[in-house]
Structures are given as C-alpha cells and as structure tokens.
Amino acid sequence: MRKFIILCLLLILNISVVFAAQIKVQKLRIQSTNDNTRLVFDVSSMPEYQIFQLTNPDRLVIDFNDTFLEKSLAQLPKNHPILAGLRTGHRNKKDLRVVIDLQSKVAPKSFILKANNKYGPRLVIDLPVKSTKPLAKKQVSKVLKTDLGKGQLFVVAVDAGHGGKDPGARGTHGTLEKQVVFEIAQKLTSLINKQPGMKAVMVRKGDYFVPLAERIKIARKANADLFVSIHADAFNNPDVTGASVFTLSRRGATSVAAGWLANHENAADLVGGISLDDKDDILASVLLDLSQTAAQDISQLVAKEVLNNFGRIGELHSDTVQKAGFMVLKSPDIPSILVETAFISNPQEERRLKSGTYQLKMAQAIQQGIVSYAKNHNVALATSLNKPEHNSPEAPVHKISRGETLLGIALKYGVTLDQLKQANMLVSSNSIKVGQILSIPVGS
C-alpha cells in the first residue's frame, strides 16, 4: 500500500513538472469594431502555434504546441457578425487546440506581442470583416486636404475632454470641467455644421467616459481632417487666467512613431489610409514620418488661427502656440489641436465658463480659426450645401428639462431664438413643457 501511495505521488509530481514546463493559455479577450475582430490570447510565454481554416462549416483552428489551458475561455459575444462558437481540447496529451466556428470565411492575420507594463505575452489574431486591397502609397497625403480639385467636406472631430467617471478639473464653486467643455463642444459642432463645406462629428455625445486612444479611433473612423480637443485648465494659483492652444511636441511625435513601430498591436490601424501590418519597419517608418510631419504642420497652422481668434474675445494665457505630449493629440495621421478655453480654477473664469453666451463666444473663436485656416491655406471645400453628403449629419434633438427656457436652449446649441422657434413651429409662442422634444436646426 505504501509503495502504491509513493507511486501515485511520483506520478502527480511528474504531471505537475510537465505542466509547469508547458505554456499556459490564461485568457481570451475579444475586441470588435465595424471592420475588424481581434482575438487576444494571454499566454505565460511566447508560444509556437499554427493557424488554419476548415470549411463546411467554416472554422478557424489555432493549434498551440506544448500548451495547456489554465481555465475555460470566456464565452463569445452573442449575435457576433463573425464568431459563432468556440471549443477547446488537448491533443497528444500536451498540445492545445482552439476551434472557433465562423459565420463565414475570414482572412486571419496573426502576430506575437512581448510582455509590457500592462500585459504579459500575447498571441493576437485579427479577423477583418471585409478583406481590403492594399492602398496606393500616395494616399499618405490624405491629411493634406488642399488642391483637391473638386472640393469635399472638411470633417472636424470635436472632442469634449473627460466625461463620465472622469470629471476633469473642478472650479472653486463646484463647476465640473467635463460639463462646460461638453457644452462648448455642442456649440462648436453646431457652428461647424452651418459652415458650407464643413462637417463636425462629436467624439463623445453624452456624459460618459471615452479612453484617450478610443477618441482617436472615433476620429479616424469618421475620416476626420482635424481633431479638436476642448478642455478647461486648472492651477493651484486661482489668479492664473487665459486661454491656450496646444499641438503635439516634436519629441512627442517622435516617440509616437517609435511606439507605433514597436507595438505591432497597432498594426491594424491605418496611417493616412495605409495599413502598416504588411510593411517592413523601414518602409513603415518612412510612411509614419511623412504622415505625421504633414499632420503636425497643419496642426500648427490651425492652432495659430484659433489662438488669434481667442485673442479677440479675451485674455490669453500664452500668446504663442504651446507644445505638449498630450496623449489625445498623438494621432500620426490626423492634424490635432488641444484648446484650454480658460482656467476653471479662477473664480471669474469659472463664472464665464458657465455662461451660455461666453461658451458660444469660445466656440465661435475656434470655428472662425478653423475657417480662417481653410481660407488662408487654399483648402478645397465642398461649395454646395445641396450635395447629398451635407445632409448626412442627423439633426440633433433636445428633451426639455424643468427650468429650461427657449433662449437658454438656443444659446446651448449656438443657434438664434428665431431659428429654434421656426424649426419647431413656435413662431408665435414661447410656450414649452417638460419632456417636450425640440429639433435643433443644423446648417441654418
């Protein structure tokens, strides 16, 4: 009996040693966008693997050599456009097979990522929704919307800083940065949508948190030609005042390019319309440099125009464009500026920031700066408001809350009282009630 127990213990010990030497698949994370699904397998060390597809029905098979599953993988999202089912099993008592049932055939791309500060080693598999042909190299110049011949819409991504769980700075009297910058962003969006040849897209459309990297993705998805991030500054000295405009510092730009090349988890993102995942490091570096240099040049030109317009309506904290390494400015292919509208930590400026009239002035200064850039640098824009694409932005609506007035709502959205009344057939009346839905005129 004693020999039997010793034999069992040795067997268990032997199995433990085998599993200790094997690679562990610890977790599966799934990230989906409209055009790509990414499978990220968290593993204990760099695996050897093979990927292939089977048909009738369509399946994706991932074989991990000398690997075992630490725990059951997460269930797939319901009603997914690509993924239909998932199962796992061990082969030859030492290899792991993962089988994913597919809705249709895919063109998978895979790569290994080394451990970083946040994650350990990972196997990443991208499943594009639609296969796309490589685009021509000259499309790097997408960021330079000049001399386009037939004008087209100039798209501005308007980013209200912070939001949701991230309130931003707080004024002396409790005013939250996330709220006032959202109201300015709404007004700026309305003003831009009235400008012939331009269209605005709000990055966040309510009081919720959007990660910084996701804000850039939203702008890129909208094919934005300019990214404007709106904030309200704060300092421990309440006497500090004035507006500032920032662009990405050259050192920050260099580190961005290096980061994009070093971290191939970004390989599925586009730079000036070109995918970098099938380019060698030298070519990818050249494309990034071309794209980012053009984007920085345009950022600087727009920032100067916006700063000039700020100087006409109030005090400037700095009369030159500032350089900084803000994460939200780090898109290699989209010109980007960050506007600090005022110091919310200054009681006087806090009061101004809460004023609908002042918010509208700030929004007008930014909008006029963008328009000045377009005019002064021969940016070709769509010239007819009758073009179909000008009808693409959906007219915003507003649900009336207790205590609101028509004038206050008009100021909030950067429209006149008459425009708001006409859009809602209230020409002869100012009567509104709680819960009523108002249409907000766009392009009036």
N, C-alpha and C positions, 0 to 999 in steps of 0.2 A: 504493500500500500504506500509505504514511504517513497519507494522508487517511482511509483506512478505519479505521486504529487510532485516530485522533483522534475520528472519528465514533462509534466504539464506546465510547471513554472518556466522551464527552459524553453518550451515551445512558445509560451506567451511572450517571454523575453525576446526570443528570436523574431517573432512577428512585430514586436514594438520597435526593435532595431531596424527592421526592414522599412516600416512605415516612417520611422524618424529620418531615414535616409531619402525617402521619396519626397517629391514636390507635392505641396498641398494646394488644391484649388479651394480658396476660402470663401469666395463670394462672387456673385454675378450682378453687375449693375447695368441697367439698360437706360440709354438716353436717346430720345427720339425727337426729331424735328420734321418739318414738312417734307424734306428731301433726303433724309438720312436717318438710319437707326444704328446706334453704336452699342456694341456689346463689350463690356469691360470685365474681364476675369481677373480678380485679385488673386495672386499666387504667392507662395512663400519664397520662390526663387525662379530664375529665368527658365522656362520650360522648353523642351523640344516638342513640337506639335505638327500636325498635318491637318489641312482643311480641304474638304471636297464636297461635292453635291451629288445627291441621288434624285432620281425622278420617279414619277408615278407611285406615290405622290412626291412633290418637291420637298427635299430635306437638305439641311446643312449639317455636315458631320465634322466635329472637331475632335481629333484624337490627341490626347496628351500622353507622352511617353513617361513611364516611371512616375506616375502621378496618382494620387487618390483624392477623393472628395472629402473635405473636412466636415461639411454639413450640407444638408439639402439646399439646392439653389432656390432663389426666390421665384415665385410664380410669374409667368408672363402677364403683361397688361392685357385686359380683355379687349376684344374687338380691335386688335392691332392690325394696321394695314399690311404688315409683312409677316409677323410672327404668329404661328398658330398653335404651337405646342412645344414642350420641352421634356426630355427624359435623359437619364444618365445610367451608366453601367460600367463595371470594371471588366477589363479584358485581360486574359493571360495572368490573372491574379496580381497584376502590377500596373497596367495601363488604364487610363480613364477615357471613356468615350462619351461625348455630349452630342445628342441628336436634337436638332431644332426643326420642327415641322414648319414649312413655309406656305404662305398664301400663293406665291408664285416664284419663279426663278429669280435669283439675285446675282450681282457681280461683287462678291466679297473682296475686301482689301484688309489685310491684317498686318500688325506690327507689334513689337515688344517695347514696352517702356520701362526704363530703370526706375528704381525707387527714388522718391523725392521726399521733401519735408512732410507732405500730407499723406502720400500713399506709398505702399510697397511696390514690388514689381507687378506689372500688369500685361496681359495679352489683350490687345484691342482689335476688334473686328468691326469694320464699317460695312453696312449694307445699304447702298444707295437705293432710294425709291425708284429712280429712273437713271439708267446709265446715260452719261453725257459725254460727248466728244470733246477732246482737248481743244481749248480755245486758242486763237492766234496770239502770239507774243505781243503784238502791238496793242492789245486791249489793256495793258498795264496803264495806258494813258487815259483810262476811263475817268480818273479823278480830275483830269483837266477838261472840264466841260467848256471849252472855248473853241471858236471857229468850227462849229458842228454843222454849218450849212443850214439845214432845216432846224429851227430851234426846237427844243424839247423841254419838258418840265424840269425845273431845278428843284430837287427834293431836299428838304431840310428836316432832319431828325431833331425834334425838340425834347430834351431830356430834363425833366424836373428832378433835381437831386433828392437823394434819400427816399423816404416813403415807408409806410407800414411800421415794422418793428424798429426802423432806423429813423428817429425824428430829426436828426441833424442838430444844429445849434438851437439853443433856447434863449429868447430875449429876456430882458430884465422883468418884463411884465408877463412872461409865460408864452409869448408868441413862438410857435414852432417853425423852424426853417422849412420843413417838408411841406407845410401848408401854404406858406406865402409864395414859395418858388413854384408850386404847382399852379397856383392862381395866375402867376405871371406867365407860366408856360402855356396855359389855356389861352390867354390873351394874345400871346405871340403866335400861336398856332392859327388863331382866327385871322389875325392881320396878314400872315403869310398866305393863307388860302384866298385872301381877297386880291393878292398881288398877281397880275397876269404873268403867266409863265412859271409860277412857283407853286409848290405844294408842301404842306407841313404834315409830319407824322409824329404824334406824341409817343414817346418811348414808354412811359407809364401813364395809364389813363385813369388812375384812381389812387387811393391811399393804400398801396401795397408795396412790398419790398422787391426790388429787382437787383440781382447781383450785378456788379460792375461789368464783368465780361459779357453777361447776357444783354446789357444795354447796347453794347457794340454790335452784337449779333442781330438784335432787332433792327438797328440802323442799317446794317448790311443787307438784311432780308428785304428792307424797303427800298434798296438800291439808292440810298441817300448820297447826295453830293456834298452835304455839310452836316456836321454833328454839333449841336449847340447844347451844352450842359449848363443849367441855371442853378446858382447857389446863393446863399446869403452868408457873408463872412462873420467871424466872431473872434474876439480877442479879449485877454484878461483886463485890458485897459478900456473902460467904457467910453473914453473920449475919442478913440480912433474911429475915423469915418471914411466914407468914399467907396466908389465902385472900382473894380479892377477887371481886366480881361487877360486870360492866360492861354498860352499854347504849350505844346509839348516841348520840353527842353531837348537840345540836340543829344545830350548824354542819355536822356530817357529814350529817345528814338533809337539810338544805337543798341541799348540794352533790349529794347523790344524786338528788334531784328534778330539779335542773337538768341533771344528766348524762343522766338518762333522757329528758328532753325534747330535749336537744341531739343525742344519739346515737340516731338512728332505727333503728339496727341492733337496738335493744332493742324495737322496736315490736311484734314478735310475742309478746313476753312479756305475761303477764296481771298486772293490778294489781287485787286484790280481785275477780277474776273478770271484769274488763272489759279488752278489747283496746284499746290506745291508738292502733293504727296508722291508724284511720279517724277520729280525733278531731283537731280543731284544737288549737293549742298552748294556748289559754286554757282550754278545757274539760279537756284532758289535765292541765294544771297544777292545776286545782281538784280533779280526781279523785285525783291523786297526793297532794295535800296532805291531803285527807280520809282517805285510806287510811293514809298514813304517820303522821299525828297520832294516829289510833286505835292503830296498831301500837306507837308509842312509849309511849303512855300505859299500855298493857297490859304492855309490856316492863318499865317502871319498877315496876309493881305486883308482877310475878312476881319481879323481881330483889330487891326488899326482903324478900319472904318467904323466898327462898333464902338471902339473907345472914343473916337472923335464925336460920335453922336451922344455918348454918355456925358461928355464934357459940356454939352449944350444944355443939359437939363439938371445938372447938379455937380457936386464935388467929386473929384477923382481921388482915389487913394494913391494911385500912381498914374502919371501921365504918359507912361510907355507901356507897351505890351509886356507882360511878365512871362517868364519861362518856368515851367514846373513839370514834375514827373507824375502828374495825376493819372491813376490807372484808367479812368474813364476817357482820357484823351489818346490812349495807346492803340488806336486802330491804324495799321500800316497803310490802309487804302482809302480812308475817308478823312478829308480835312476836318479838324476838330478844334473848337474853342470852348473854354470854360469861363463863364461870366459870374463874377461875385457882384451881385447887384448893389449891396450895401452892407453895413455892419449891423447885424441884428442885435449885437451886444451893446450898441449905442442906443440909449432910450429914444432920442429924437428920430434916428433912422428906423428903429423898430416901429414907431408910430407911422412913419411914412410907408413902410413895407406893408402895413395892414390896410392902407388906404387903397381903394379900387382905382382912384384917379392916378395915384403915384405908380401903382402897378402897371397901369396902361401906358404911362409915360416910359417906364423901363422897357416894356415890350415894344413900344414904338421905336425906341432908340436902337434896340437890337435889330428889329425888322428893317429900319432905314439903313443901318450899317450893312446888312446883307444886300439890300437893293443897290446901295452905293457901290459895293464891291462889284456886283454884276454889271452895272453901267460903266464903271471906270476901267474895267478889265475885259470888256467886249465879250462877256459871257452870252452865248447864243441861247435865247429862251423861246418857249412857245409864245407866239404872238396873238393867237386867237383863243378867247375864252370858250368858243363853241366847239373846240376839239373834244372828242369823247373822253380823253384822259382827265380833262378838267372837271368832269362830273364824277370822277371816281371817289373823292372823299365823301363819306356819308355825312349829311348834315347832323351836327350834334343836337341833342335834346337835353332839357333841364327839367327835373322834377322839383316843383316849388315846395320849400320847407317853411315852417312857421317863422314869421318875422321878416321874410324876404319881400323886396319891392321890385317892380319892373325896372326902375332906374339902376338899382343895385345889381340886378341880373345882367342888364345891358353892359354895365361897367366891367363886370366879371369876365364877360366874353369879348370885350373890345368892340362892341357894336353900339350904334346910337339907339336912343329910346325909340325913335320913329321906326328904324329898321326892325327892331324887335317886335313892335306893335303890328307893323304891316305883315311880318312873317306869320303872325298868329291871329290876324284879322281882329285886332283890338284897336283899330284906328280911332274909334270914338269912345273908348273906355280904358280906364286903368285898373279895372277890377280883375283880381286874380284870387285863387283859393289854394289852400294847402293840398298837395297831391296832384295838382294840375301839371300836365306835361307841356312845356313850351318848345317849339322848334327854334333853334338858334341859326340865324341867317349866316350863310357862308358865301363869300365872294360877292357881297353886296356892294 
